[in-house]
Amino acid sequence: MEGSLAMRVLYHDKCFDGACSAALFTRFHRECIGGDGAYDYRGLLHKAGGMGNEIFGEGENAIVDFKYTTSPRLTWWFDHHLSAFASDDDRRHFETVGVASGRQFYDAEYTSCTTFIAHIAKTRFGFDTTGLEELLYWADIVDGAKYESAKAAVEMEAPAMKLTLVIENATGDLVPRMIPLLTAESLQQVLDRPFVQERVAPLLEQHWRALEVIRERSTVERGVITFDLTDVTMEAYSKFIPYYLFPNATYVVGLSKSSFRTKISVGTNPWFAQITPPVAESELINLAAICERFGGGGHARVGAISLGLDQEDEARRVAGVIAGELRAGNAQG
């Protein structure tokens, strides 16, 4: 820790794995590196134009579950996304400067960034992960979309699912208040905190309204669901709703608009092996590679592209191109 300056922890905002990654990093840093000062949490979102040095604090800075930056102000970095590097130059910088620092780590084989941080912290720094089993389990389930069914994902019975709903719709200082609790309490205890619980009922009501809107707006062609919500006020919605409504579709391409961006969301049905007719994993299309062509990124099975608020027409054009590619390449078709 640099003097009395706070460690700034920048995390993937509106993301369960992002919040869990920030929590796990904090506990690891405090216990193994000697961080006895304050921690300052700031969420990062993918926006058109990327990020600059203004995101960093005056002391040490950590980024978890988010893209790499070559800024010399970056101290710690952990990520697991296929699209972690915006350019080949950024990747080369990490492979030389980042790796040499001994504090910056990357591995796309990990389902969640939370479990990746836990592995590095345990094997390289002697961090004790005892008591964190529930957090690690659910970080993998949520970020890897490993729910047993679309019903389980959409009907949200588990505490982790309700916390995910709250986090994905959070504003203000809600997530920074939750982060220190995630490694100190059970997920049910965090959910039961009054400042969290008061948000659950309104968000569940909003969730079911969103399901009906998506049902009305969706079309399915050659195993690809498409919908456009750019004229609807909706900051976030469950990405599993389309598969809950149309369980035999393989892919989804959704358009939405928030207060700061126009977004194209692209996803693969996590239960692809159960659809009729079933699709083999080897036949699935790498969505991160498609999204990267348009300035976005993500994982092989889910990705997104962020455009400006005034770029609705361009977003519709790109979404149409992607949907066409998925229909053409869909083994179902």
BASEDO-73391 format. One record per residue (C-alpha): x, y, z; residue in three letters. Coordinates in Angstrom, 3 decimals, m for minus. Layout:
// residues N
+----------+----------+----------+------+
|        X |        Y |        Z | type |
+----------+----------+----------+------+
|        X |        Y |        Z |  ALA |
...
+----------+----------+----------+------+
// end
This chain:
// residues 333
+----------+----------+----------+------+
|        X |        Y |        Z | type |
+----------+----------+----------+------+
|    0.000 |    0.000 |    0.000 |  MET |
|    1.389 |    3.408 |   m0.964 |  GLU |
|    1.376 |    5.523 |    2.186 |  GLY |
|   m2.184 |    6.109 |    3.398 |  SER |
|   m3.643 |    6.158 |   m0.096 |  LEU |
|   m6.477 |    3.751 |   m0.754 |  ALA |
|   m6.075 |    0.780 |   m3.044 |  MET |
|   m8.465 |    1.371 |   m5.932 |  ARG |
|  m10.149 |   m1.818 |   m7.104 |  VAL |
|  m11.736 |   m1.472 |  m10.537 |  LEU |
|  m14.110 |   m4.300 |  m11.384 |  TYR |
|  m16.530 |   m5.341 |  m14.118 |  HIS |
|  m19.663 |   m3.493 |  m13.044 |  ASP |
|  m23.215 |   m4.882 |  m13.133 |  LYS |
|  m21.717 |   m8.377 |  m13.063 |  CYS |
|  m21.871 |  m10.978 |  m10.283 |  PHE |
|  m18.409 |  m12.319 |  m11.150 |  ASP |
|  m17.044 |   m8.773 |  m11.242 |  GLY |
|  m18.303 |   m8.037 |   m7.731 |  ALA |
|  m17.100 |  m11.416 |   m6.406 |  CYS |
|  m13.702 |  m10.873 |   m8.051 |  SER |
|  m13.347 |   m7.507 |   m6.315 |  ALA |
|  m14.324 |   m9.074 |   m2.983 |  ALA |
|  m11.908 |  m11.978 |   m3.320 |  LEU |
|   m9.066 |   m9.726 |   m4.464 |  PHE |
|   m9.625 |   m7.449 |   m1.465 |  THR |
|   m9.463 |  m10.303 |    1.036 |  ARG |
|   m6.415 |  m11.817 |   m0.669 |  PHE |
|   m4.623 |   m8.463 |   m0.834 |  HIS |
|   m5.372 |   m7.619 |    2.773 |  ARG |
|   m4.292 |  m11.025 |    4.107 |  GLU |
|   m1.307 |  m11.812 |    1.859 |  CYS |
|    0.128 |   m8.506 |    0.673 |  ILE |
|   m0.404 |   m6.506 |    3.824 |  GLY |
|   m3.098 |   m4.154 |    2.695 |  GLY |
|   m4.222 |   m2.591 |    5.975 |  ASP |
|   m5.513 |    0.621 |    4.417 |  GLY |
|   m8.779 |    1.476 |    2.715 |  ALA |
|  m10.137 |   m0.007 |   m0.501 |  TYR |
|  m11.915 |    2.191 |   m3.012 |  ASP |
|  m14.241 |    0.363 |   m5.421 |  TYR |
|  m15.128 |    1.646 |   m8.893 |  ARG |
|  m17.155 |   m0.238 |  m11.480 |  GLY |
|  m16.104 |   m0.402 |  m15.138 |  LEU |
|  m18.453 |   m0.866 |  m18.076 |  LEU |
|  m17.672 |   m1.487 |  m21.707 |  HIS |
|  m18.323 |    1.747 |  m23.575 |  LYS |
|  m17.565 |    3.042 |  m27.045 |  ALA |
|  m14.103 |    4.657 |  m26.921 |  GLY |
|  m12.538 |    2.467 |  m24.231 |  GLY |
|  m11.022 |    3.750 |  m20.980 |  MET |
|   m8.315 |    6.265 |  m20.077 |  GLY |
|   m6.079 |    7.084 |  m17.123 |  ASN |
|   m8.865 |    9.018 |  m15.400 |  GLU |
|  m10.141 |    5.729 |  m13.968 |  ILE |
|   m7.093 |    5.295 |  m11.728 |  PHE |
|   m6.518 |    6.493 |   m8.184 |  GLY |
|   m3.346 |    8.057 |   m6.804 |  GLU |
|   m2.204 |    4.906 |   m4.995 |  GLY |
|   m2.091 |    1.316 |   m6.233 |  GLU |
|   m4.695 |    0.246 |   m8.767 |  ASN |
|   m6.163 |   m3.181 |   m9.484 |  ALA |
|   m8.421 |   m4.206 |  m12.377 |  ILE |
|  m10.340 |   m7.478 |  m12.061 |  VAL |
|  m12.576 |   m9.187 |  m14.626 |  ASP |
|  m12.011 |   m6.466 |  m17.226 |  PHE |
|   m9.841 |   m5.663 |  m20.230 |  LYS |
|   m6.110 |   m5.054 |  m19.981 |  TYR |
|   m4.600 |   m1.577 |  m20.164 |  THR |
|   m0.971 |   m0.658 |  m20.802 |  THR |
|   m1.151 |    2.253 |  m18.358 |  SER |
|    1.868 |    2.367 |  m16.002 |  PRO |
|   m0.611 |    3.198 |  m13.226 |  ARG |
|   m1.990 |   m0.350 |  m13.298 |  LEU |
|   m0.569 |   m2.449 |  m10.442 |  THR |
|   m2.658 |   m5.629 |  m10.279 |  TRP |
|   m4.680 |   m7.215 |  m13.096 |  TRP |
|   m6.687 |  m10.437 |  m13.359 |  PHE |
|   m8.877 |  m11.446 |  m16.294 |  ASP |
|  m10.216 |  m14.529 |  m18.059 |  HIS |
|  m12.044 |  m13.137 |  m21.115 |  HIS |
|  m11.033 |  m14.220 |  m24.605 |  LEU |
|  m11.228 |  m10.554 |  m25.592 |  SER |
|   m9.049 |   m9.307 |  m22.718 |  ALA |
|   m6.686 |   m7.474 |  m25.076 |  PHE |
|   m7.948 |   m4.681 |  m27.314 |  ALA |
|   m4.982 |   m5.103 |  m29.679 |  SER |
|   m1.944 |   m7.282 |  m30.382 |  ASP |
|    0.208 |   m4.495 |  m28.950 |  ASP |
|   m1.682 |   m4.713 |  m25.661 |  ASP |
|   m1.145 |   m8.481 |  m25.550 |  ARG |
|    2.585 |   m8.082 |  m26.213 |  ARG |
|    2.794 |   m5.437 |  m23.488 |  HIS |
|    1.181 |   m7.833 |  m21.002 |  PHE |
|    3.471 |  m10.706 |  m22.049 |  GLU |
|    6.534 |   m8.575 |  m21.311 |  THR |
|    5.795 |   m5.786 |  m18.837 |  VAL |
|    2.688 |   m7.262 |  m17.204 |  GLY |
|    4.014 |  m10.780 |  m16.641 |  VAL |
|    7.349 |   m9.442 |  m15.413 |  ALA |
|    5.581 |   m7.412 |  m12.723 |  SER |
|    4.468 |  m10.625 |  m10.999 |  GLY |
|    1.142 |   m8.947 |  m10.243 |  ARG |
|   m0.734 |   m9.241 |  m13.512 |  GLN |
|   m2.346 |  m12.511 |  m14.584 |  PHE |
|   m4.450 |  m13.883 |  m17.422 |  TYR |
|   m5.980 |  m17.264 |  m18.237 |  ASP |
|   m8.974 |  m17.689 |  m20.554 |  ALA |
|   m9.428 |  m21.306 |  m19.442 |  GLU |
|  m11.118 |  m20.248 |  m16.212 |  TYR |
|  m14.902 |  m20.089 |  m16.134 |  THR |
|  m14.952 |  m17.151 |  m13.723 |  SER |
|  m12.409 |  m14.518 |  m12.809 |  CYS |
|  m13.200 |  m15.162 |   m9.144 |  THR |
|  m11.937 |  m18.752 |   m9.287 |  THR |
|   m8.920 |  m17.624 |  m11.317 |  PHE |
|   m7.943 |  m15.073 |   m8.666 |  ILE |
|   m8.431 |  m17.714 |   m5.972 |  ALA |
|   m6.115 |  m20.121 |   m7.812 |  HIS |
|   m3.341 |  m17.552 |   m8.303 |  ILE |
|   m3.694 |  m16.225 |   m4.761 |  ALA |
|   m3.516 |  m19.732 |   m3.279 |  LYS |
|   m0.732 |  m21.209 |   m5.425 |  THR |
|    1.549 |  m18.174 |   m5.698 |  ARG |
|    0.895 |  m16.228 |   m2.512 |  PHE |
|   m0.308 |  m18.843 |   m0.027 |  GLY |
|   m3.836 |  m17.451 |    0.322 |  PHE |
|   m6.217 |  m19.641 |    2.337 |  ASP |
|   m9.520 |  m20.080 |    0.458 |  THR |
|  m11.205 |  m22.010 |    3.276 |  THR |
|  m14.763 |  m20.777 |    3.782 |  GLY |
|  m15.051 |  m19.335 |    0.280 |  LEU |
|  m16.441 |  m22.470 |   m1.356 |  GLU |
|  m19.961 |  m21.077 |   m1.814 |  GLU |
|  m18.701 |  m17.877 |   m3.438 |  LEU |
|  m16.394 |  m19.750 |   m5.810 |  LEU |
|  m19.087 |  m22.275 |   m6.712 |  TYR |
|  m21.662 |  m19.654 |   m7.618 |  TRP |
|  m19.197 |  m17.407 |   m9.445 |  ALA |
|  m18.571 |  m20.329 |  m11.808 |  ASP |
|  m22.276 |  m21.145 |  m12.105 |  ILE |
|  m23.326 |  m17.564 |  m12.855 |  VAL |
|  m20.467 |  m16.503 |  m15.127 |  ASP |
|  m20.364 |  m19.836 |  m16.938 |  GLY |
|  m24.171 |  m20.043 |  m17.283 |  ALA |
|  m23.984 |  m23.515 |  m15.756 |  LYS |
|  m27.526 |  m23.567 |  m14.413 |  TYR |
|  m29.304 |  m26.897 |  m14.586 |  GLU |
|  m32.046 |  m25.347 |  m16.713 |  SER |
|  m33.420 |  m22.086 |  m18.102 |  ALA |
|  m36.160 |  m22.409 |  m15.477 |  LYS |
|  m33.576 |  m22.346 |  m12.668 |  ALA |
|  m31.861 |  m19.322 |  m14.223 |  ALA |
|  m35.006 |  m17.293 |  m14.860 |  VAL |
|  m37.118 |  m18.184 |  m11.818 |  GLU |
|  m34.227 |  m17.249 |   m9.472 |  MET |
|  m34.841 |  m19.375 |   m6.393 |  GLU |
|  m31.202 |  m19.436 |   m5.212 |  ALA |
|  m29.789 |  m16.484 |   m3.189 |  PRO |
|  m26.984 |  m16.089 |   m5.738 |  ALA |
|  m29.542 |  m15.559 |   m8.494 |  MET |
|  m31.332 |  m12.804 |   m6.599 |  LYS |
|  m27.980 |  m11.172 |   m5.795 |  LEU |
|  m27.103 |  m11.341 |   m9.494 |  THR |
|  m30.357 |   m9.558 |  m10.300 |  LEU |
|  m29.586 |   m6.828 |   m7.777 |  VAL |
|  m25.990 |   m6.405 |   m8.957 |  ILE |
|  m26.913 |   m6.274 |  m12.645 |  GLU |
|  m29.407 |   m3.494 |  m11.949 |  ASN |
|  m27.414 |   m1.639 |   m9.304 |  ALA |
|  m26.837 |    2.103 |   m9.279 |  THR |
|  m24.869 |    4.427 |   m7.024 |  GLY |
|  m22.809 |    2.879 |   m4.238 |  ASP |
|  m24.838 |   m0.338 |   m3.890 |  LEU |
|  m22.222 |   m2.759 |   m5.277 |  VAL |
|  m19.284 |   m1.080 |   m3.463 |  PRO |
|  m21.260 |   m1.583 |   m0.234 |  ARG |
|  m21.846 |   m5.248 |   m1.078 |  MET |
|  m18.294 |   m6.127 |   m2.136 |  ILE |
|  m16.695 |   m6.268 |    1.358 |  PRO |
|  m19.551 |   m8.511 |    2.547 |  LEU |
|  m19.227 |  m11.151 |   m0.163 |  LEU |
|  m16.221 |  m12.894 |    1.400 |  THR |
|  m17.272 |  m12.248 |    5.003 |  ALA |
|  m20.855 |  m13.557 |    4.943 |  GLU |
|  m22.889 |  m16.246 |    3.233 |  SER |
|  m24.757 |  m15.221 |    0.093 |  LEU |
|  m28.052 |  m15.532 |    1.989 |  GLN |
|  m26.725 |  m13.191 |    4.696 |  GLN |
|  m25.708 |  m10.626 |    2.078 |  VAL |
|  m29.111 |  m10.958 |    0.424 |  LEU |
|  m30.808 |  m10.445 |    3.811 |  ASP |
|  m29.073 |   m7.126 |    4.422 |  ARG |
|  m31.852 |   m4.482 |    4.446 |  PRO |
|  m30.176 |   m2.267 |    1.833 |  PHE |
|  m30.062 |   m5.276 |   m0.535 |  VAL |
|  m33.397 |   m6.869 |    0.354 |  GLN |
|  m35.354 |   m3.663 |   m0.272 |  GLU |
|  m34.378 |   m3.858 |   m3.930 |  ARG |
|  m35.332 |   m7.480 |   m4.539 |  VAL |
|  m39.130 |   m7.294 |   m4.830 |  ALA |
|  m39.200 |   m4.304 |   m7.236 |  PRO |
|  m36.514 |   m5.909 |   m9.385 |  LEU |
|  m38.329 |   m9.240 |   m9.549 |  LEU |
|  m41.462 |   m7.402 |  m10.689 |  GLU |
|  m39.382 |   m5.610 |  m13.322 |  GLN |
|  m37.828 |   m8.937 |  m14.320 |  HIS |
|  m41.189 |  m10.521 |  m15.097 |  TRP |
|  m42.294 |   m7.424 |  m17.041 |  ARG |
|  m39.089 |   m7.679 |  m19.097 |  ALA |
|  m39.876 |  m11.301 |  m19.869 |  LEU |
|  m43.241 |  m10.303 |  m21.352 |  GLU |
|  m41.701 |   m7.489 |  m23.411 |  VAL |
|  m39.042 |   m9.822 |  m24.815 |  ILE |
|  m41.726 |  m12.407 |  m25.590 |  ARG |
|  m43.648 |   m9.772 |  m27.575 |  GLU |
|  m40.599 |   m8.392 |  m29.400 |  ARG |
|  m38.822 |  m11.641 |  m30.313 |  SER |
|  m38.697 |  m13.480 |  m33.599 |  THR |
|  m37.008 |  m16.839 |  m34.191 |  VAL |
|  m35.541 |  m17.827 |  m37.548 |  GLU |
|  m33.250 |  m20.804 |  m38.243 |  ARG |
|  m32.568 |  m21.210 |  m34.521 |  GLY |
|  m31.645 |  m17.536 |  m33.923 |  VAL |
|  m33.729 |  m15.307 |  m31.620 |  ILE |
|  m33.674 |  m11.579 |  m32.376 |  THR |
|  m35.317 |   m8.658 |  m30.589 |  PHE |
|  m35.002 |   m4.876 |  m30.360 |  ASP |
|  m35.579 |   m3.092 |  m27.044 |  LEU |
|  m33.937 |    0.230 |  m27.948 |  THR |
|  m37.209 |    2.120 |  m27.470 |  ASP |
|  m37.851 |    0.553 |  m24.053 |  VAL |
|  m36.485 |    1.914 |  m20.768 |  THR |
|  m34.644 |   m1.130 |  m19.452 |  MET |
|  m31.141 |   m0.886 |  m17.980 |  GLU |
|  m30.721 |   m4.662 |  m17.736 |  ALA |
|  m32.569 |   m7.943 |  m18.210 |  TYR |
|  m31.788 |  m11.601 |  m17.638 |  SER |
|  m29.871 |  m12.971 |  m20.619 |  LYS |
|  m31.574 |  m16.338 |  m20.029 |  PHE |
|  m35.099 |  m15.089 |  m20.733 |  ILE |
|  m34.851 |  m15.779 |  m24.500 |  PRO |
|  m33.954 |  m19.450 |  m23.887 |  TYR |
|  m36.699 |  m19.766 |  m21.260 |  TYR |
|  m39.200 |  m18.533 |  m23.871 |  LEU |
|  m37.703 |  m20.347 |  m26.880 |  PHE |
|  m35.855 |  m23.411 |  m25.534 |  PRO |
|  m35.135 |  m24.871 |  m28.982 |  ASN |
|  m33.204 |  m21.848 |  m30.290 |  ALA |
|  m29.399 |  m21.956 |  m30.422 |  THR |
|  m28.443 |  m18.254 |  m30.471 |  TYR |
|  m29.813 |  m14.851 |  m29.510 |  VAL |
|  m28.992 |  m11.376 |  m30.834 |  VAL |
|  m30.618 |   m8.650 |  m28.749 |  GLY |
|  m30.565 |   m4.865 |  m29.068 |  LEU |
|  m31.035 |   m2.666 |  m26.009 |  SER |
|  m30.311 |    0.860 |  m24.864 |  LYS |
|  m29.254 |    2.053 |  m21.416 |  SER |
|  m28.406 |    5.482 |  m20.049 |  SER |
|  m24.906 |    5.377 |  m21.523 |  PHE |
|  m24.801 |    3.048 |  m24.538 |  ARG |
|  m26.567 |    1.139 |  m27.262 |  THR |
|  m25.763 |   m2.532 |  m26.767 |  LYS |
|  m25.805 |   m5.618 |  m28.960 |  ILE |
|  m25.934 |   m8.762 |  m26.826 |  SER |
|  m25.041 |  m12.069 |  m28.501 |  VAL |
|  m25.464 |  m15.397 |  m26.757 |  GLY |
|  m25.523 |  m19.167 |  m27.109 |  THR |
|  m28.176 |  m21.318 |  m25.491 |  ASN |
|  m26.350 |  m22.902 |  m22.500 |  PRO |
|  m28.578 |  m25.967 |  m22.867 |  TRP |
|  m27.702 |  m26.479 |  m26.557 |  PHE |
|  m27.308 |  m30.225 |  m26.040 |  ALA |
|  m30.950 |  m30.471 |  m24.955 |  GLN |
|  m32.590 |  m28.623 |  m27.834 |  ILE |
|  m34.396 |  m30.331 |  m30.710 |  THR |
|  m32.538 |  m31.208 |  m32.822 |  PRO |
|  m29.465 |  m31.110 |  m30.514 |  PRO |
|  m26.327 |  m29.204 |  m31.504 |  VAL |
|  m22.864 |  m30.588 |  m30.779 |  ALA |
|  m20.431 |  m28.319 |  m28.941 |  GLU |
|  m17.968 |  m28.623 |  m31.818 |  SER |
|  m20.568 |  m27.047 |  m34.104 |  GLU |
|  m21.066 |  m23.913 |  m32.018 |  LEU |
|  m19.838 |  m20.571 |  m33.351 |  ILE |
|  m17.246 |  m18.519 |  m31.422 |  ASN |
|  m19.199 |  m15.391 |  m30.488 |  LEU |
|  m16.222 |  m13.525 |  m29.023 |  ALA |
|  m14.506 |  m13.665 |  m32.415 |  ALA |
|  m17.595 |  m12.246 |  m34.115 |  ILE |
|  m18.041 |   m9.459 |  m31.569 |  CYS |
|  m14.359 |   m8.480 |  m31.725 |  GLU |
|  m14.759 |   m7.672 |  m35.433 |  ARG |
|  m17.156 |   m4.901 |  m34.434 |  PHE |
|  m15.184 |   m3.562 |  m31.462 |  GLY |
|  m16.779 |   m5.785 |  m28.809 |  GLY |
|  m15.782 |   m9.063 |  m27.206 |  GLY |
|  m16.600 |  m11.580 |  m24.510 |  GLY |
|  m16.435 |  m15.364 |  m24.311 |  HIS |
|  m16.839 |  m18.059 |  m26.934 |  ALA |
|  m20.471 |  m18.568 |  m25.907 |  ARG |
|  m21.526 |  m15.020 |  m25.041 |  VAL |
|  m20.413 |  m11.603 |  m26.178 |  GLY |
|  m21.468 |   m7.987 |  m26.560 |  ALA |
|  m20.778 |   m4.839 |  m28.545 |  ILE |
|  m21.172 |   m1.321 |  m27.133 |  SER |
|  m21.971 |    1.653 |  m29.338 |  LEU |
|  m22.860 |    5.266 |  m28.632 |  GLY |
|  m26.337 |    6.389 |  m27.658 |  LEU |
|  m26.768 |    7.999 |  m31.081 |  ASP |
|  m25.750 |    4.862 |  m33.008 |  GLN |
|  m29.024 |    2.933 |  m33.012 |  GLU |
|  m29.062 |    2.591 |  m36.800 |  ASP |
|  m25.498 |    1.250 |  m36.841 |  GLU |
|  m26.372 |   m1.128 |  m34.010 |  ALA |
|  m29.325 |   m2.465 |  m35.989 |  ARG |
|  m27.119 |   m2.921 |  m39.045 |  ARG |
|  m24.432 |   m4.806 |  m37.093 |  VAL |
|  m27.024 |   m6.905 |  m35.264 |  ALA |
|  m28.537 |   m7.849 |  m38.616 |  GLY |
|  m25.156 |   m8.893 |  m39.984 |  VAL |
|  m24.430 |  m11.028 |  m36.914 |  ILE |
|  m27.865 |  m12.626 |  m36.916 |  ALA |
|  m27.424 |  m13.473 |  m40.601 |  GLY |
|  m24.046 |  m15.106 |  m39.932 |  GLU |
|  m25.454 |  m17.153 |  m37.060 |  LEU |
|  m28.414 |  m18.330 |  m39.117 |  ARG |
|  m26.139 |  m19.321 |  m41.971 |  ALA |
|  m23.711 |  m21.172 |  m39.693 |  GLY |
|  m26.233 |  m22.719 |  m37.336 |  ASN |
|  m26.077 |  m26.499 |  m37.432 |  ALA |
|  m29.772 |  m26.512 |  m36.533 |  GLN |
|  m30.654 |  m24.777 |  m39.785 |  GLY |
+----------+----------+----------+------+
// end
